[in-house]
Amino acid sequence: MARDAVGRLVIARSVSDEAIQQDALDCFAALAMTSPLLISSISVIDVFLLWLGFAAYACEPAPRRAAMHKIEIPPYIIDRVTRLRGKLHAFDHLLGPSTALLVVDLQNVFMVPPYPTEVPLAREIVPNVNKLAAATRAAGGAVVWIQMTHDETYQKTWSVFYDNVSSAARRREGLKGLGRGTHGQALYDGLEVEPGDLKVEKNRFSAFIQGSSDLDRLLKSRGIDTVIVTGTVTNTCCESTARDAMMLNYKTVMVSDANAATTDDEHNATLANILRIFGDVMSTDEVIARLVGGAAKSVAAE
């Protein structure tokens, strides 16, 4: 039992998942409450391991949580956009009933260990995504949870990606983690999903490209002409979705502190590209400040 407790602490020290850490502490608590008769049967080695493990857990600092991205859009991009538009932001107001918050791929397969596709920073944006979802609903808008979903048929219909771009090992892991109904494909537990929200499955990086999903039809049937893009990975599925949204004539806003990539450089490169040519980039607070409720019918995204 002592060895099991130490083993759990070793795992808990290697991750920032609070549930795993609590499980390790609960194991130690259970051991501490063991009857004296059982305690007397524990070997000297087990006692040593027990104390060593507990001391290591108690004395070492907890693993650092991943920090939020440091947002650094190059000044020349900001200057160029401001000069061409006459202002930095393309949209002064976002009319709630015409707006959809798109939450891209915040699924276990991209959010938690031990999945090889884990993006640690994706966990850090969850509070902002939840704030945006609440604000969008309050303004009369739609919240759409988009889930990447694959099975073996896509090895043929997307063979260039599976056969040439990705490795065989990554191919196997991807299919295992993205199958409908699997733990990997499920939305991350920390997301505040409401019954009235929409869920959309996609099978390509972009949710808007032909054959990927029915997102475009769903949004247009609801009179949506503005999308707020959040999720992971910033420079892959989120950027692809944002680019295609603008090409389909949606007013497109990418949220700087509600998207996550593996590095700051990749994250910022996408933000600069979207701001320069495909739409707008705002922080969570800036988006919420611009959302206008359904009562203000005369104010549109402009």
C-alpha positions in Angstrom: 0.0 0.0 0.0 2.9 2.4 0.8 4.4 1.7 -2.6 1.1 2.4 -4.2 0.8 5.7 -2.4 4.3 6.7 -3.3 3.7 5.8 -6.9 0.6 8.0 -7.0 2.5 10.9 -5.6 5.2 10.5 -8.3 2.5 10.7 -11.0 0.8 13.6 -9.2 4.1 15.5 -9.1 4.4 15.2 -12.9 1.1 16.8 -13.8 -1.0 19.8 -12.9 -4.3 17.9 -12.8 -5.9 18.7 -9.5 -8.0 15.5 -9.5 -4.8 13.3 -9.8 -3.1 15.2 -7.0 -6.1 14.9 -4.8 -6.3 11.2 -5.4 -2.7 10.9 -4.2 -3.4 12.8 -1.1 -6.5 10.7 -0.4 -4.4 7.6 -0.7 -2.0 8.9 1.9 -4.9 9.9 4.2 -6.3 6.4 4.0 -3.0 4.9 4.8 -2.6 7.2 7.8 -5.9 6.0 9.2 -5.0 2.4 8.8 -5.3 0.3 12.0 -2.1 0.0 14.2 -2.1 -3.8 13.5 -1.8 -3.2 9.7 0.8 -0.4 10.3 2.9 -2.8 12.3 3.0 -5.2 9.3 4.5 -2.6 6.9 8.1 -3.2 6.3 10.9 -0.8 7.1 11.4 -0.2 3.4 7.7 0.7 2.9 7.8 3.1 5.8 10.9 4.7 4.3 9.2 5.0 1.0 6.1 6.4 2.6 8.0 9.2 4.4 10.2 9.9 1.4 7.2 10.2 -0.9 5.3 12.4 1.4 8.3 14.7 2.1 8.9 15.1 -1.6 5.3 16.0 -2.2 5.1 18.4 0.7 8.4 20.1 0.3 8.7 20.5 -3.4 6.7 23.3 -5.1 3.6 22.2 -7.0 4.1 22.0 -10.8 3.7 25.4 -12.4 0.6 25.9 -14.4 1.2 26.9 -18.0 1.2 30.7 -18.3 -1.1 32.5 -20.7 0.3 33.5 -24.0 2.3 36.7 -24.1 0.5 38.6 -26.9 2.9 40.4 -29.2 1.5 41.5 -32.5 4.3 43.3 -34.4 4.0 47.1 -34.3 4.3 47.3 -38.1 1.2 45.1 -38.5 -0.7 47.4 -36.1 0.5 50.5 -37.9 -0.4 49.0 -41.3 -3.9 48.0 -40.2 -4.6 51.3 -38.6 -3.4 53.2 -41.7 -5.5 51.1 -44.0 -8.7 51.0 -41.9 -8.4 54.4 -40.2 -8.7 52.5 -36.9 -7.3 49.4 -35.4 -10.5 47.4 -34.8 -12.8 46.5 -37.8 -15.9 46.2 -35.7 -17.1 48.7 -33.1 -20.1 46.7 -32.0 -21.1 43.0 -32.1 -24.9 42.6 -32.3 -25.7 39.6 -30.0 -28.5 37.9 -31.9 -26.4 38.0 -35.1 -23.3 36.6 -33.3 -22.0 33.1 -32.6 -19.2 32.2 -30.3 -17.3 29.3 -31.9 -15.4 27.2 -29.5 -13.0 25.1 -31.6 -11.7 21.7 -30.4 -11.5 22.1 -26.7 -11.7 18.4 -26.3 -9.8 16.0 -24.0 -7.6 14.8 -26.7 -6.1 18.4 -27.0 -6.5 19.3 -23.4 -5.2 16.6 -21.0 -2.3 14.2 -20.6 -1.4 11.6 -21.6 -2.7 12.4 -25.1 0.3 13.3 -27.4 -1.8 16.1 -28.9 -2.2 17.9 -25.5 -1.9 21.7 -25.6 -1.2 22.7 -22.0 -2.1 26.3 -22.6 -5.6 25.3 -23.8 -6.6 24.6 -20.2 -5.6 28.1 -19.2 -8.1 29.7 -21.6 -11.1 27.9 -20.3 -12.2 30.7 -17.8 -12.2 33.2 -20.7 -14.1 30.9 -23.0 -16.7 30.4 -20.3 -16.9 34.2 -19.7 -17.4 34.7 -23.5 -20.0 32.0 -23.6 -22.0 33.6 -20.8 -21.8 37.0 -22.4 -22.8 35.8 -25.8 -25.9 34.0 -24.4 -26.8 37.1 -22.4 -26.6 39.2 -25.6 -28.9 36.8 -27.4 -26.2 35.1 -29.4 -25.4 31.4 -30.1 -22.6 29.3 -28.5 -21.3 26.5 -30.7 -19.0 23.8 -29.4 -17.1 22.3 -32.3 -15.5 18.9 -32.0 -13.0 17.3 -34.3 -14.3 13.8 -35.0 -12.5 11.1 -37.1 -12.8 7.5 -37.9 -10.9 5.2 -40.3 -12.9 6.3 -43.3 -11.0 9.6 -43.3 -7.7 7.8 -44.0 -9.1 7.6 -47.5 -10.9 10.8 -47.9 -8.0 12.8 -46.4 -5.2 10.6 -47.5 -2.7 13.4 -48.1 -2.8 14.3 -44.4 -2.8 10.7 -43.1 -0.3 9.2 -45.6 2.1 12.1 -46.2 1.8 14.8 -43.6 1.4 12.8 -40.4 3.4 9.9 -39.1 2.0 6.4 -38.7 2.2 6.6 -34.9 0.4 10.0 -34.8 -2.1 8.6 -37.2 -3.0 5.8 -34.9 -3.2 8.0 -31.8 -5.3 10.6 -33.7 -7.9 8.1 -34.7 -8.0 6.6 -31.3 -8.5 10.0 -29.6 -11.0 11.4 -32.1 -13.5 8.6 -32.5 -17.1 9.6 -31.8 -18.1 8.8 -28.2 -14.5 8.3 -27.0 -13.0 10.1 -24.0 -10.6 12.0 -26.3 -13.4 13.3 -28.5 -15.5 14.6 -25.6 -15.5 18.2 -24.5 -13.2 19.2 -21.6 -15.0 18.9 -18.2 -14.2 22.5 -17.2 -16.3 24.0 -20.0 -19.7 25.4 -19.1 -21.9 23.9 -21.7 -25.6 24.9 -21.6 -28.6 22.8 -22.9 -29.4 25.5 -25.5 -25.9 25.5 -27.0 -25.1 23.9 -30.3 -22.6 21.1 -30.8 -21.1 20.5 -34.2 -18.7 17.8 -35.3 -16.1 18.5 -38.0 -13.7 16.3 -39.9 -11.2 18.9 -41.2 -9.1 21.7 -39.6 -11.7 24.2 -40.8 -15.3 23.8 -39.7 -16.4 25.8 -42.7 -14.7 24.0 -45.6 -17.0 21.9 -47.9 -17.9 18.6 -46.3 -16.3 19.3 -42.9 -19.5 20.1 -41.0 -22.9 21.7 -41.4 -21.8 24.8 -39.4 -22.3 27.3 -42.2 -25.9 26.1 -42.8 -26.7 26.2 -39.0 -25.4 29.7 -38.6 -27.1 31.2 -41.7 -30.4 29.5 -40.7 -30.2 31.5 -37.5 -29.4 34.8 -39.1 -25.8 34.8 -37.8 -23.4 37.0 -39.7 -20.6 37.5 -37.0 -18.4 34.8 -35.5 -16.1 35.0 -32.5 -13.4 32.4 -32.8 -11.9 30.7 -29.7 -10.2 27.3 -29.0 -7.2 25.3 -29.9 -4.9 25.1 -31.8 -4.6 28.8 -32.7 -2.6 28.3 -35.8 -4.3 25.2 -37.1 -8.0 24.6 -36.6 -8.8 28.0 -35.2 -7.0 29.9 -37.9 -8.4 27.7 -40.7 -11.9 28.2 -39.4 -11.5 32.0 -39.0 -10.0 32.3 -42.5 -12.9 30.4 -44.1 -15.5 32.3 -42.0 -14.3 35.6 -43.5 -14.2 34.1 -47.0 -17.9 33.1 -46.5 -18.7 36.7 -45.6 -18.9 36.4 -41.8 -17.6 39.2 -39.7 -14.7 37.4 -37.9 -13.1 38.2 -34.6 -10.4 36.1 -33.1 -9.9 36.3 -29.3 -6.3 36.8 -28.4 -6.6 35.4 -24.8 -9.1 32.7 -25.6 -7.1 30.7 -28.2 -4.2 28.5 -27.4 -1.2 27.2 -29.3 2.0 25.3 -28.4 4.2 28.4 -28.5 3.8 32.1 -28.3 5.4 32.6 -31.7 2.8 30.4 -33.5 0.0 32.0 -31.6 1.1 35.6 -32.3 1.8 34.8 -36.0 -1.9 33.8 -36.4 -3.2 36.8 -34.6 -1.1 39.1 -36.8 -2.3 37.4 -39.9 -6.0 37.5 -38.9 -5.8 41.1 -37.9 -4.0 42.1 -41.0 -6.3 40.6 -43.6 -9.0 38.3 -42.3 -10.9 40.3 -39.6 -10.3 41.5 -36.1 -8.4 40.5 -33.0 -9.6 41.4 -29.6 -9.1 40.3 -26.0 -11.9 38.7 -24.0 -12.8 41.9 -22.2 -12.8 43.9 -25.5 -15.2 41.4 -27.1 -17.6 41.5 -24.1 -17.5 45.3 -24.1 -18.6 45.4 -27.8 -21.4 42.8 -27.5 -24.8 44.5 -27.8 -28.0 42.8 -26.6 -31.0 42.1 -28.8 -32.9 45.2 -27.6 -30.5 47.4 -29.5 -31.8 46.5 -32.9 -30.4 49.6 -34.5 -26.8 48.8 -33.6 -25.1 46.2 -35.8 -21.6 44.9 -36.1 -20.0 47.6 -38.2 
